[in-house]
Amino acid sequence: MVNIDFALSIGLYSILSIGLIILAWFFGRKQKDKDLSLDPKFIWFCSVCTYTYVQTKDVAFSVCPRCGSYNKRPTEGS
């Protein structure tokens, strides 16, 4: 039978727990970066000033943040 001091067992438990938390954080962060993508329906192109911007709402009309003109979402067939 192996005799382990109480302080040593607490230290090993702490190191192991912290190591597992760091590994979970590291692999979870990589997965989060992979899932980040932008749907093309949120990318708008201003027909007046040619500014490209992101509108997070799914709407038919959008206002350009640069020039203030209204832009209409192009139809699927065009």
The first five atom37 places (N, CA, C, CB, O) and aatype in JSON, in Angstrom:
{
  "aatype": [12, 19, 2, 9, 3, 13, 0, 10, 15, 9, 7, 10, 18, 15, 9, 10, 15, 9, 7, 10, 9, 9, 10, 0, 17, 13, 13, 7, 1, 11, 5, 11, 3, 11, 3, 10, 15, 10, 3, 14, 11, 13, 9, 17, 13, 4, 15, 19, 4, 16, 18, 16, 18, 19, 5, 16, 11, 3, 19, 0, 13, 15, 19, 4, 14, 1, 4, 7, 15, 18, 2, 11, 1, 14, 16, 6, 7, 15],
  "atom_mask": [
    [1, 1, 1, 1, 1],
    [1, 1, 1, 1, 1],
    [1, 1, 1, 1, 1],
    [1, 1, 1, 1, 1],
    [1, 1, 1, 1, 1],
    [1, 1, 1, 1, 1],
    [1, 1, 1, 1, 1],
    [1, 1, 1, 1, 1],
    [1, 1, 1, 1, 1],
    [1, 1, 1, 1, 1],
    [1, 1, 1, 0, 1],
    [1, 1, 1, 1, 1],
    [1, 1, 1, 1, 1],
    [1, 1, 1, 1, 1],
    [1, 1, 1, 1, 1],
    [1, 1, 1, 1, 1],
    [1, 1, 1, 1, 1],
    [1, 1, 1, 1, 1],
    [1, 1, 1, 0, 1],
    [1, 1, 1, 1, 1],
    [1, 1, 1, 1, 1],
    [1, 1, 1, 1, 1],
    [1, 1, 1, 1, 1],
    [1, 1, 1, 1, 1],
    [1, 1, 1, 1, 1],
    [1, 1, 1, 1, 1],
    [1, 1, 1, 1, 1],
    [1, 1, 1, 0, 1],
    [1, 1, 1, 1, 1],
    [1, 1, 1, 1, 1],
    [1, 1, 1, 1, 1],
    [1, 1, 1, 1, 1],
    [1, 1, 1, 1, 1],
    [1, 1, 1, 1, 1],
    [1, 1, 1, 1, 1],
    [1, 1, 1, 1, 1],
    [1, 1, 1, 1, 1],
    [1, 1, 1, 1, 1],
    [1, 1, 1, 1, 1],
    [1, 1, 1, 1, 1],
    [1, 1, 1, 1, 1],
    [1, 1, 1, 1, 1],
    [1, 1, 1, 1, 1],
    [1, 1, 1, 1, 1],
    [1, 1, 1, 1, 1],
    [1, 1, 1, 1, 1],
    [1, 1, 1, 1, 1],
    [1, 1, 1, 1, 1],
    [1, 1, 1, 1, 1],
    [1, 1, 1, 1, 1],
    [1, 1, 1, 1, 1],
    [1, 1, 1, 1, 1],
    [1, 1, 1, 1, 1],
    [1, 1, 1, 1, 1],
    [1, 1, 1, 1, 1],
    [1, 1, 1, 1, 1],
    [1, 1, 1, 1, 1],
    [1, 1, 1, 1, 1],
    [1, 1, 1, 1, 1],
    [1, 1, 1, 1, 1],
    [1, 1, 1, 1, 1],
    [1, 1, 1, 1, 1],
    [1, 1, 1, 1, 1],
    [1, 1, 1, 1, 1],
    [1, 1, 1, 1, 1],
    [1, 1, 1, 1, 1],
    [1, 1, 1, 1, 1],
    [1, 1, 1, 0, 1],
    [1, 1, 1, 1, 1],
    [1, 1, 1, 1, 1],
    [1, 1, 1, 1, 1],
    [1, 1, 1, 1, 1],
    [1, 1, 1, 1, 1],
    [1, 1, 1, 1, 1],
    [1, 1, 1, 1, 1],
    [1, 1, 1, 1, 1],
    [1, 1, 1, 0, 1],
    [1, 1, 1, 1, 1]
  ],
  "atom_positions": [
    [[0.84, -1.17, 0.0], [0.0, 0.0, 0.0], [0.89, 1.24, 0.0], [-0.96, -0.01, 1.22], [1.93, 1.28, 0.66]],
    [[0.46, 2.24, -0.76], [1.24, 3.47, -0.9], [0.69, 4.49, 0.09], [1.17, 4.02, -2.37], [-0.51, 4.76, 0.13]],
    [[1.59, 5.05, 0.88], [1.2, 6.08, 1.84], [1.47, 7.45, 1.23], [1.96, 5.91, 3.19], [2.59, 7.73, 0.8]],
    [[0.44, 8.29, 1.19], [0.57, 9.63, 0.64], [0.2, 10.62, 1.74], [-0.32, 9.83, -0.63], [-0.8, 10.45, 2.44]],
    [[1.01, 11.64, 1.87], [0.76, 12.69, 2.85], [-0.49, 13.48, 2.43], [1.99, 13.64, 2.97], [-0.77, 13.61, 1.24]],
    [[-1.24, 13.99, 3.4], [-2.48, 14.72, 3.12], [-2.2, 15.97, 2.3], [-3.18, 15.1, 4.43], [-2.94, 16.25, 1.36]],
    [[-1.17, 16.72, 2.6], [-0.83, 17.95, 1.86], [-0.46, 17.61, 0.42], [0.33, 18.7, 2.55], [-0.83, 18.34, -0.5]],
    [[0.27, 16.52, 0.2], [0.64, 16.1, -1.15], [-0.6, 15.7, -1.95], [1.63, 14.92, -1.1], [-0.7, 16.04, -3.13]],
    [[-1.54, 15.01, -1.33], [-2.75, 14.61, -2.05], [-3.6, 15.84, -2.43], [-3.59, 13.63, -1.19], [-4.16, 15.87, -3.52]],
    [[-3.69, 16.83, -1.56], [-4.42, 18.06, -1.88], [-3.71, 18.8, -3.01], [-4.54, 18.97, -0.62], [-4.37, 19.3, -3.92]],
    [[-2.4, 18.87, -2.98], [-1.63, 19.53, -4.04], [-1.81, 18.84, -5.38], [0.0, 0.0, 0.0], [-2.02, 19.52, -6.39]],
    [[-1.73, 17.51, -5.42], [-1.92, 16.78, -6.67], [-3.34, 16.95, -7.2], [-1.6, 15.31, -6.47], [-3.54, 17.1, -8.41]],
    [[-4.31, 16.91, -6.31], [-5.71, 17.11, -6.72], [-5.9, 18.5, -7.31], [-6.66, 16.9, -5.53], [-6.59, 18.65, -8.32]],
    [[-5.31, 19.51, -6.7], [-5.43, 20.89, -7.19], [-4.78, 21.05, -8.56], [-4.8, 21.87, -6.2], [-5.37, 21.65, -9.46]],
    [[-3.58, 20.52, -8.73], [-2.87, 20.62, -10.0], [-3.64, 19.89, -11.1], [-1.45, 20.04, -9.88], [-3.76, 20.41, -12.21]],
    [[-4.15, 18.72, -10.8], [-4.92, 17.96, -11.79], [-6.21, 18.7, -12.17], [-5.27, 16.56, -11.24], [-6.56, 18.75, -13.35]],
    [[-6.89, 19.27, -11.2], [-8.13, 20.01, -11.48], [-7.86, 21.23, -12.34], [-8.81, 20.43, -10.17], [-8.59, 21.49, -13.3]],
    [[-6.83, 21.99, -12.0], [-6.48, 23.19, -12.79], [-6.06, 22.8, -14.2], [-5.35, 23.98, -12.1], [-6.42, 23.48, -15.16]],
    [[-5.32, 21.72, -14.33], [-4.91, 21.24, -15.66], [-6.1, 20.86, -16.52], [0.0, 0.0, 0.0], [-6.14, 21.18, -17.7]],
    [[-7.07, 20.19, -15.94], [-8.27, 19.81, -16.7], [-9.09, 21.03, -17.1], [-9.14, 18.86, -15.87], [-9.64, 21.06, -18.2]],
    [[-9.17, 22.02, -16.24], [-9.89, 23.25, -16.58], [-9.2, 23.98, -17.72], [-10.0, 24.18, -15.35], [-9.86, 24.47, -18.63]],
    [[-7.88, 24.04, -17.69], [-7.13, 24.71, -18.76], [-7.31, 23.96, -20.08], [-5.63, 24.8, -18.4], [-7.49, 24.6, -21.12]],
    [[-7.26, 22.65, -20.06], [-7.47, 21.87, -21.29], [-8.88, 22.06, -21.85], [-7.21, 20.38, -21.02], [-9.05, 22.2, -23.06]],
    [[-9.88, 22.06, -20.97], [-11.25, 22.27, -21.43], [-11.41, 23.66, -22.04], [-12.24, 22.09, -20.28], [-12.09, 23.82, -23.05]],
    [[-10.8, 24.66, -21.42], [-10.86, 26.02, -21.96], [-10.17, 26.1, -23.31], [-10.22, 27.01, -20.98], [-10.69, 26.73, -24.23]],
    [[-9.0, 25.48, -23.45], [-8.24, 25.54, -24.69], [-9.0, 24.89, -25.84], [-6.9, 24.88, -24.51], [-9.09, 25.48, -26.92]],
    [[-9.53, 23.71, -25.64], [-10.24, 23.02, -26.71], [-11.61, 23.65, -26.97], [-10.41, 21.56, -26.37], [-12.08, 23.63, -28.11]],
    [[-12.24, 24.19, -25.97], [-13.51, 24.88, -26.15], [-13.34, 26.15, -26.94], [0.0, 0.0, 0.0], [-14.22, 26.51, -27.73]],
    [[-12.24, 26.84, -26.74], [-11.95, 28.08, -27.47], [-11.71, 27.79, -28.94], [-10.74, 28.79, -26.87], [-12.18, 28.55, -29.8]],
    [[-11.02, 26.73, -29.26], [-10.79, 26.37, -30.66], [-12.1, 26.05, -31.36], [-9.84, 25.16, -30.75], [-12.3, 26.47, -32.5]],
    [[-12.99, 25.33, -30.71], [-14.28, 24.99, -31.3], [-15.11, 26.25, -31.53], [-15.05, 24.0, -30.41], [-15.81, 26.35, -32.54]],
    [[-15.05, 27.19, -30.63], [-15.8, 28.43, -30.75], [-15.31, 29.24, -31.95], [-15.7, 29.26, -29.47], [-16.12, 29.83, -32.66]],
    [[-14.01, 29.27, -32.19], [-13.46, 30.0, -33.33], [-13.89, 29.36, -34.65], [-11.94, 30.05, -33.24], [-14.09, 30.08, -35.63]],
    [[-14.03, 28.06, -34.69], [-14.42, 27.38, -35.92], [-15.88, 27.66, -36.27], [-14.2, 25.87, -35.78], [-16.23, 27.71, -37.45]],
    [[-16.73, 27.84, -35.27], [-18.15, 28.03, -35.51], [-18.49, 29.46, -35.95], [-18.93, 27.69, -34.27], [-19.62, 29.72, -36.35]],
    [[-17.54, 30.37, -35.89], [-17.79, 31.75, -36.23], [-17.84, 31.91, -37.74], [-16.72, 32.67, -35.62], [-16.84, 31.7, -38.43]],
    [[-19.0, 32.28, -38.25], [-19.16, 32.51, -39.68], [-20.23, 33.57, -39.88], [-19.52, 31.2, -40.43], [-21.06, 33.81, -39.0]],
    [[-20.21, 34.19, -41.04], [-21.16, 35.25, -41.34], [-22.01, 34.83, -42.52], [-20.43, 36.59, -41.63], [-21.5, 34.48, -43.58]],
    [[-23.3, 34.87, -42.33], [-24.24, 34.5, -43.38], [-24.26, 35.61, -44.44], [-25.67, 34.27, -42.79], [-24.35, 36.78, -44.08]],
    [[-24.16, 35.27, -45.7], [-24.14, 36.29, -46.76], [-25.37, 37.19, -46.8], [-24.0, 35.62, -48.09], [-25.3, 38.28, -47.35]],
    [[-26.49, 36.75, -46.22], [-27.68, 37.6, -46.25], [-27.53, 38.82, -45.34], [-28.9, 36.8, -45.84], [-28.34, 39.75, -45.44]],
    [[-26.54, 38.85, -44.45], [-26.31, 39.99, -43.58], [-25.3, 40.98, -44.14], [-25.85, 39.52, -42.23], [-25.08, 42.03, -43.54]],
    [[-24.67, 40.67, -45.26], [-23.7, 41.56, -45.88], [-24.43, 42.41, -46.91], [-22.53, 40.76, -46.54], [-25.08, 41.88, -47.81]],
    [[-24.33, 43.73, -46.79], [-25.02, 44.67, -47.66], [-23.99, 45.47, -48.44], [-25.94, 45.6, -46.86], [-22.89, 45.72, -47.96]],
    [[-24.37, 45.88, -49.65], [-23.54, 46.7, -50.52], [-24.34, 47.93, -50.91], [-23.07, 45.89, -51.78], [-25.39, 47.81, -51.55]],
    [[-23.86, 49.11, -50.54], [-24.57, 50.35, -50.84], [-24.45, 50.66, -52.33], [-24.03, 51.52, -49.99], [-23.35, 50.65, -52.89]],
    [[-25.58, 50.94, -52.97], [-25.59, 51.23, -54.4], [-25.19, 52.67, -54.71], [-26.96, 50.94, -54.98], [-24.93, 52.99, -55.87]],
    [[-25.14, 53.54, -53.71], [-24.79, 54.94, -53.93], [-23.3, 55.19, -53.68], [-25.63, 55.84, -53.02], [-22.61, 55.7, -54.56]],
    [[-22.81, 54.83, -52.48], [-21.41, 55.13, -52.14], [-20.51, 53.9, -52.23], [-21.34, 55.71, -50.75], [-19.32, 54.01, -51.92]],
    [[-21.02, 52.75, -52.63], [-20.29, 51.48, -52.8], [-19.65, 51.0, -51.5], [-19.22, 51.63, -53.87], [-18.62, 50.33, -51.53]],
    [[-20.24, 51.33, -50.38], [-19.74, 50.89, -49.07], [-20.31, 49.52, -48.75], [-20.1, 51.92, -47.95], [-21.51, 49.29, -48.94]],
    [[-19.49, 48.6, -48.28], [-19.94, 47.28, -47.87], [-20.05, 47.27, -46.35], [-18.96, 46.16, -48.37], [-19.11, 47.65, -45.66]],
    [[-21.2, 46.84, -45.83], [-21.43, 46.85, -44.39], [-22.25, 45.64, -43.97], [-22.12, 48.14, -43.96], [-22.8, 44.93, -44.81]],
    [[-22.32, 45.42, -42.67], [-23.04, 44.28, -42.11], [-24.28, 44.8, -41.4], [-22.14, 43.46, -41.13], [-24.19, 45.68, -40.54]],
    [[-25.43, 44.25, -41.74], [-26.7, 44.56, -41.09], [-27.17, 43.26, -40.44], [-27.77, 45.12, -42.11], [-27.48, 42.31, -41.14]],
    [[-27.22, 43.21, -39.11], [-27.51, 41.96, -38.41], [-28.98, 41.58, -38.41], [-27.03, 42.06, -37.0], [-29.32, 40.45, -38.07]],
    [[-29.86, 42.5, -38.78], [-31.28, 42.17, -38.84], [-31.63, 41.66, -40.23], [-32.15, 43.4, -38.47], [-31.1, 42.14, -41.23]],
    [[-32.52, 40.7, -40.29], [-32.97, 40.14, -41.56], [-34.14, 40.97, -42.07], [-33.38, 38.63, -41.41], [-35.3, 40.64, -41.83]],
    [[-33.82, 42.06, -42.78], [-34.83, 42.99, -43.28], [-34.71, 43.13, -44.79], [-34.7, 44.38, -42.59], [-33.69, 42.75, -45.37]],
    [[-35.76, 43.69, -45.42], [-35.75, 43.87, -46.88], [-35.04, 45.16, -47.28], [-37.18, 43.87, -47.42], [-34.47, 45.23, -48.37]],
    [[-35.08, 46.19, -46.42], [-34.43, 47.46, -46.69], [-33.43, 47.76, -45.58], [-35.47, 48.6, -46.82], [-33.64, 47.39, -44.42]],
    [[-32.35, 48.44, -45.94], [-31.34, 48.8, -44.96], [-30.83, 50.21, -45.25], [-30.18, 47.78, -44.97], [-30.84, 50.65, -46.4]],
    [[-30.39, 50.9, -44.21], [-29.84, 52.25, -44.35], [-28.33, 52.16, -44.26], [-30.41, 53.22, -43.27], [-27.79, 51.58, -43.31]],
    [[-27.65, 52.73, -45.24], [-26.18, 52.72, -45.27], [-25.65, 53.58, -44.12], [-25.65, 53.24, -46.64], [-26.08, 54.72, -43.95]],
    [[-24.72, 53.05, -43.32], [-24.19, 53.83, -42.21], [-23.28, 54.98, -42.67], [-23.44, 52.93, -41.27], [-23.04, 55.91, -41.9]],
    [[-22.77, 54.92, -43.88], [-21.86, 55.95, -44.37], [-22.61, 57.14, -44.98], [-20.91, 55.37, -45.39], [-22.38, 58.28, -44.59]],
    [[-23.51, 56.87, -45.93], [-24.17, 57.97, -46.65], [-25.64, 58.15, -46.29], [-24.05, 57.75, -48.13], [-26.23, 59.17, -46.63]],
    [[-26.24, 57.18, -45.6], [-27.62, 57.3, -45.17], [-28.65, 56.93, -46.23], [0.0, 0.0, 0.0], [-29.84, 57.13, -46.01]],
    [[-28.23, 56.41, -47.35], [-29.18, 56.03, -48.4], [-29.81, 54.67, -48.07], [-28.48, 55.98, -49.8], [-29.25, 53.85, -47.35]],
    [[-31.01, 54.48, -48.63], [-31.73, 53.22, -48.42], [-31.31, 52.24, -49.5], [-33.29, 53.44, -48.45], [-31.17, 52.59, -50.67]],
    [[-31.13, 51.0, -49.08], [-30.74, 49.94, -50.01], [-31.74, 48.81, -49.89], [-29.29, 49.45, -49.74], [-32.19, 48.47, -48.79]],
    [[-32.07, 48.22, -51.02], [-33.01, 47.11, -51.06], [-32.23, 45.83, -51.29], [-34.08, 47.31, -52.17], [-31.25, 45.8, -52.03]],
    [[-32.68, 44.76, -50.63], [-32.02, 43.46, -50.78], [-32.3, 42.96, -52.2], [-32.54, 42.41, -49.7], [-33.44, 42.97, -52.65]],
    [[-31.26, 42.54, -52.91], [-31.48, 42.02, -54.26], [-32.3, 40.74, -54.21], [-30.14, 41.77, -54.97], [-32.2, 39.96, -53.26]],
    [[-33.1, 40.53, -55.23], [-33.91, 39.32, -55.31], [-33.02, 38.14, -55.68], [-35.05, 39.48, -56.34], [-31.92, 38.33, -56.2]],
    [[-33.48, 36.94, -55.42], [-32.71, 35.73, -55.69], [-32.43, 35.55, -57.16], [-33.44, 34.53, -55.17], [-31.36, 35.04, -57.51]],
    [[-33.32, 35.94, -58.05], [-33.15, 35.72, -59.47], [-32.22, 36.71, -60.13], [0.0, 0.0, 0.0], [-31.71, 36.44, -61.22]],
    [[-31.96, 37.86, -59.5], [-31.13, 38.91, -60.11], [-29.68, 38.68, -59.9], [-31.5, 40.24, -59.58], [-28.86, 39.48, -60.36]]
  ]
}
